[in-house]
C-alpha cells in the first residue's frame, strides 16, 4: 500500500530559530523512531536544479534542494512544506530517510516538547569550491559535537593535498620567474554554484 503524502504533521510547529531563520520545533513529545514529516517540493533533474540557481548569490548558503537519486532532486523552495525549515545539526535528533524515491524525516531519539528538530544535511564538497566555502556553509548548531561546517566530509581534502604537494615540490627561482608571467584564467561558473548545493539523506 502506498505511503500517504505527509505534507503536514501534528508533531511539529514552525517558528523562528536561534540557529538560523525559521526552524521546526516539537509540538509535543515525539518518540524515537517517529516518521515526523515528508520532505516535499518540485521534483526536478540535477541539471534543472543547477540552472535554476545558477545566478544566485554565491555567498548564500540557503538551500532547499534535496537529492533523491542520480536523476532527481526535490526543490522545496517551490511547492515545499514545513520540512524545508528543519535546520542542519551536526548531532541532530533526526535523520533523513529515502523510501520509494521519497524523503522522510524521522527521529533518532526522543524529542521533548519545544525542542528544535535537526539533522545532518551532509552537503557535498566540490573540487573547485571557493577558499571560503566553509565560512559560507558555517554551522551554528551549537552542539558539543559541532564540526563547524554543514559540508561533508568535514575537512576539506584539498588542503591536505596542497600541503603534501608543497612539502614535496621545490621550485627553482629561475623556473618560478618564467612561469609566474603566465596567468591562467578560471571560469567562475565551473562546477556547482554554492546556491544549488543539495542536502543528502542519512539513510536509504
N, C-alpha and C positions, 0 to 999 in steps of 0.2 A: 504494500500500500504506500503511495507517495506521501512524503512528509509535507504537512500543510505549511504554507508560507507563514513565516513568523515575522511579520512587519512590525508589530508592537509587542510589548511584554509588560505584564503586571509586576514583574520582578524589579523593574528599574525606573529611574527618573533621570531626565537630562537637565542639568543646571550648570552654572558657572563653576569652573575648576581652578584650584590653585596651581595645578600643574601647567595647564595650557588651555586657554579659551573655554569652551564648553566641555563638560565631562559627563560620564554616566555613573549614577550612584544607586546603590541598593535601596529599593523602596521598602524592603523588609528583609529579614534574614534569609539568605539564599544557601541551600545545602550544597555540599561538594558534589561535583558531577552533574550539576543542573545545566541543561541547554537553555541559555537565557534568551537569546535572540538570534535572528539570521542577519547576515551582512548583505544588504540589498542595494541595487543600483543598476545603472545602464551596463549591459554586458557587451563588451566590445573587444576587438582584437588588440594585440600589443602595438601594432603599427598605428591603429586609430588612437590609442592612448598617448603615444609619443607625439602624434600630430596635434592632438587636442591641447596639449600643454607645452608645446614647443616654445611659444613666445612668452611664457610666464616668467616672473622674476626668479632668476637663478638662485637667489638667496632665500627663497621661500621654502620652508620645509614642510608645508602643509600638503599632505597627500591623502586622498580618499580612494586611491587605486589599490586594488587587492588582486593578487594573482590567483586564478583558479587552476589553470594549467598552461601548457605551452601555447595554446591558441587563444585563450580567453582571459580577460581582465574585467573585474567589476569596478565601475566608476560610481562610487556612492555620492559623488558631487552632483550627479544627475539622477533624480528619482530615488535617492537613497533614503534610509530611515535613521533612527536614533543610534544604531550600531556604529555609524561612522564617527560618532563623538567619543567612543571609548579610547582613552589616551594610552600611549605607549608606557609600559613599565618594564624595567629590566628584571624585576622579580614580581611579576603580576599575580593576581588571584584568578586569572582566567587564561584560556588558550583558545586559539582559532583552529577550527576543525573543518576539513573538507569532506563532504559526503555527497555522492551523486552529483558532483560538479557544482555543489552549493557550499557556501561558507557559513559556519555557525560559531557562535561564541559560547563556550562552556566554562563553568567554574572549576578550578583545580583544588579549591579548598572552601571551607565555609566563609561566606562573606556576610559580615554583620550589617544591619540596617544603618544607612547613612555612609557606609564605606564606599570609596570610589573604586570602580572596576578598572582593570588594566591588563594588558597582555603585551608580549614582546612582538613588535612589528617585524623584526628581522629584515629590515630594509637592506637590500643587497648593495654592495660596492661596485663601482665601475672602474675600468682600467685608467680612464682619463678624468677621474674625479679632480675637482679643483683642490689646491692645497688646504683650503679652509673648510673642506666638506664636513669634518667632524664638528666644526663650530656651527655650520648650517643645520646639521641634524643633532645638535646637542640635546642630551636627555636631562629632564628636570624632574624625574620621578621621585627623587628624594630617598630611594631605598638604600640601605646599607650595602646592598649588592649592585648598586648602580655602576654601570661600566662607562658612563659619561657620554654615550652616543646611542642613537637609535639604529645605527648601522650594524651590519653583521657581515664578516667577522668583526669583533670588537676592535682589534688592532689593524691598522692599515698595512697590508702586506707589502705595499710598495716601499714603505720606509725601511723595512728590513732588507729588501733587495738593493735599495740605494746605498745603504750603509755597507753592505758586503762588497758592492761594486766599487765604492770609494776606497775601501780598505785594500782591495786587490789591484786597483789601477793607479799607475803613476804616469803622469803626462809630462813629457819634456817641454821645457819653456818654448823652444822654437816651434814645435808642433802645435802647442797651445795657441801661440800668437797667430798662426796661419788659420786655424780653424775658427777662432773667435770672430773673424771678419765675416763669416758666413752666418746668416740668420735664417733659420727655417721657421716659417710661419705655421701656426697650428690653428685649425678652424675651431671656433667656439661651439660649433654645432656637432662636433664629433661626439659619439657616444650618446648616452641618455641624459636629458636635462634633469636637474635636481627636482624640478616641479612635477616630473612624470614618474618618479620612483614609486615602487609598489611595496605594499605590505605582503608578507608571506605567511602561510599557515604553519602553525606549530606541529599539527598532526594531520595526516591524510588517511 
